[in-house]
Amino acid sequence: MNKKSSKKNIGFIGLGKLGLPVALAIESKGYKVMGYDISPKIAEYLRKRKIPYQEEGAPALLKKTKIKLGSVEEVVKFSDMVFMPIQTPHHEKFEGTTRLPKERADFEYSFLVAGIKDVVAAAKKLRKNIVLVIISTVLPGTIEREIKPLLNQYIHLVYEPLFIAMGTTVKDFLNPEFVLIGVDEKAAARALKNFYQTIHRGLIYETTIKSAELIKVAYNTYIGMKIVFANTVMEICHNVGADADSVTRAIGLARHRLMSPRYLSGGMGDGGGCHPRDNIAMSWLAGKLKLSHNIFNDLMMAREHQTEWLANLVHAEHKKHKLPIIVLGKSFKAGTNLTVGSPATLLVNILRERELKHTHHDPHIDDKPLKLKPAIYFLATKHEVFNTYRFPKGSVVIDPFRYFKNRPGVKVIRIGEAKPATK
Ligand SMILES: NC(=O)c1ccc[n+]([C@@H]2O[C@H](COP(=O)([O-])OP(=O)(O)OC[C@H]3O[C@@H](n4cnc5c(N)ncnc54)[C@H](O)[C@@H]3O)[C@@H](O)[C@H]2O)c1
């Protein structure tokens, strides 16, 4: 297994934003990879060697890839191990870009179920044993309820959710914090462990499928909780004159008792295609299980209220200076063009709800450059490039990340930054 020549063939059913970069990362370790995706766009990305989303390291791998596409049957025939990162979406209203509706819902599993049925049928037809590795995010109990009744003796199932951040998928896959293997069948776990020994030296944590399902969403929602906490600190600092970064930096030093400093600085709410939606789905599960307290609901409502508070600051400056409002940044984090689950969109939706006219611009997304004029500029994404913008005199810049540097004639409000001490 360690020699290149004896490496197993790897299949992918689903080559979306997670699947394709992971397939490229696996190929970069010397594996032969074949995939199938119902969307014709994937064939186009491979043909043109270009993806529309920003993923560090993926464009270079895409240039030299030999990944082949085939039918489900061809992929099953070719592969010893098949990874399945099919989408488990939520309705748009559960993505965290609008105010939270009253109702809650589980993810939509029909795409994943359809993909599983195809693989099971192909394995049966070919009478071929495969290790099937589901990567998609699901709530605990889903695989037992939705997937296991569909399987046959040829499928050896592993649930392996990945702890990767969109934008750095290749790097995170090749250098993980740990690999989580959820398995109810030891032989399948062994096969996956042997595979990972050829990829990296990362820690492997094995547990049951149900526990693995919960670990994935518990991890993602814990990040949401850290961000809500850091933003609470920021809001207090803004009110009392303490310094948000100084406070969170100190808490981040307490690595023995508390935590790592990641996701622990005040700014915009949690965002992206995973965290807000996982939190909302967990608030549904908390309701279904009649938990004594629905902390996931609290977290999402806190995120909404904190965004509303930022909108209040914009509103107040707008009233004071009678200047137009320009929100800079649409993507959910710096350096990407992904807007899914973006707190910037939530902020803009709240401004719209108040009928506050505004322009929304992101240089990573919009082709047309922004014409700068005296205005209230709110930095909703921490893109480095905003520090190079020459905002006209008389403008106000509101910066929840405290990274924008002073310049003459421009009022800069770095939210949560300590005011100079009075003697
Ligand atoms: N993107 C991430 O960074 C990330 C990180 C961790 C977990 N996840 C989870 O992974 C899963 C996939 O996420 P994504 O962002 O890649 O979604 P995506 O929508 O970008 O990709 C899913 C792909 O599966 C394809 N597909 C759907 N049905 C299929 C079928 N029957 N056969 C073959 N292909 C099929 C789609 O056409 C699409 O290309 C989700 O459950 C998500 O929550 C994603």
The ligand as a MOL file (V3000), in Angstrom:
LIG
                    3D

  0  0  0     0  0            999 V3000
M  V30 BEGIN CTAB
M  V30 COUNTS 44 48 0 0 0
M  V30 BEGIN ATOM
M  V30 1 N -17.5440 22.7630 0.8240 0
M  V30 2 C -16.9940 22.5740 2.0000 0
M  V30 3 O -16.0270 23.2310 2.3660 0
M  V30 4 C -17.4910 21.5020 2.9400 0
M  V30 5 C -16.7690 21.2360 4.1040 0
M  V30 6 C -17.1720 20.2120 4.9480 0
M  V30 7 C -18.3240 19.5080 4.6520 0
M  V30 8 N -19.0450 19.8100 3.5230 0 CHG=1
M  V30 9 C -20.2210 18.9930 3.2440 0
M  V30 10 O -19.9630 18.2290 2.0740 0
M  V30 11 C -21.1320 18.0780 1.2790 0
M  V30 12 C -20.8740 18.6320 -0.1110 0
M  V30 13 O -20.6020 20.0120 -0.0150 0
M  V30 14 P -20.1610 20.8680 -1.2640 0
M  V30 15 O -19.8930 22.2230 -0.7340 0
M  V30 16 O -19.0910 20.1760 -2.0260 0 CHG=-1
M  V30 17 O -21.5100 20.8600 -2.1290 0
M  V30 18 P -21.6230 21.1410 -3.6930 0
M  V30 19 O -23.0520 21.3960 -3.9470 0
M  V30 20 O -20.6090 22.1470 -4.1060 0
M  V30 21 O -21.2020 19.7570 -4.3520 0
M  V30 22 C -21.9870 18.6000 -4.3890 0
M  V30 23 C -21.7820 17.9340 -5.7400 0
M  V30 24 O -22.4800 16.6930 -5.7630 0
M  V30 25 C -23.0590 16.5520 -7.0600 0
M  V30 26 N -24.1490 15.5660 -6.9960 0
M  V30 27 C -25.3960 15.7150 -6.4920 0
M  V30 28 N -26.0920 14.5670 -6.6130 0
M  V30 29 C -25.2580 13.6820 -7.2010 0
M  V30 30 C -25.3960 12.3350 -7.5930 0
M  V30 31 N -26.5080 11.6410 -7.3830 0
M  V30 32 N -24.3480 11.7410 -8.2050 0
M  V30 33 C -23.1960 12.4290 -8.4360 0
M  V30 34 N -23.0160 13.7000 -8.0740 0
M  V30 35 C -24.0290 14.3190 -7.4650 0
M  V30 36 C -23.5180 17.9470 -7.4240 0
M  V30 37 O -23.7600 18.0960 -8.7930 0
M  V30 38 C -22.3500 18.7790 -6.8850 0
M  V30 39 O -21.3480 18.9850 -7.8760 0
M  V30 40 C -22.2300 18.8110 2.0530 0
M  V30 41 O -22.9070 17.9060 2.8780 0
M  V30 42 C -21.4640 19.8070 2.8980 0
M  V30 43 O -22.1630 20.1680 4.0530 0
M  V30 44 C -18.6430 20.7690 2.6690 0
M  V30 END ATOM
M  V30 BEGIN BOND
M  V30 1 1 1 2
M  V30 2 2 2 3
M  V30 3 1 2 4
M  V30 4 1 4 5
M  V30 5 2 4 44
M  V30 6 2 5 6
M  V30 7 1 6 7
M  V30 8 2 7 8
M  V30 9 1 8 9
M  V30 10 1 8 44
M  V30 11 1 9 10
M  V30 12 1 9 42
M  V30 13 1 10 11
M  V30 14 1 11 12
M  V30 15 1 11 40
M  V30 16 1 12 13
M  V30 17 1 13 14
M  V30 18 2 14 15
M  V30 19 1 14 16
M  V30 20 1 14 17
M  V30 21 1 17 18
M  V30 22 2 18 19
M  V30 23 1 18 20
M  V30 24 1 18 21
M  V30 25 1 21 22
M  V30 26 1 22 23
M  V30 27 1 23 24
M  V30 28 1 23 38
M  V30 29 1 24 25
M  V30 30 1 25 26
M  V30 31 1 25 36
M  V30 32 1 26 27
M  V30 33 1 26 35
M  V30 34 2 27 28
M  V30 35 1 28 29
M  V30 36 1 29 30
M  V30 37 2 29 35
M  V30 38 1 30 31
M  V30 39 2 30 32
M  V30 40 1 32 33
M  V30 41 2 33 34
M  V30 42 1 34 35
M  V30 43 1 36 37
M  V30 44 1 36 38
M  V30 45 1 38 39
M  V30 46 1 40 41
M  V30 47 1 40 42
M  V30 48 1 42 43
M  V30 END BOND
M  V30 END CTAB
M  END
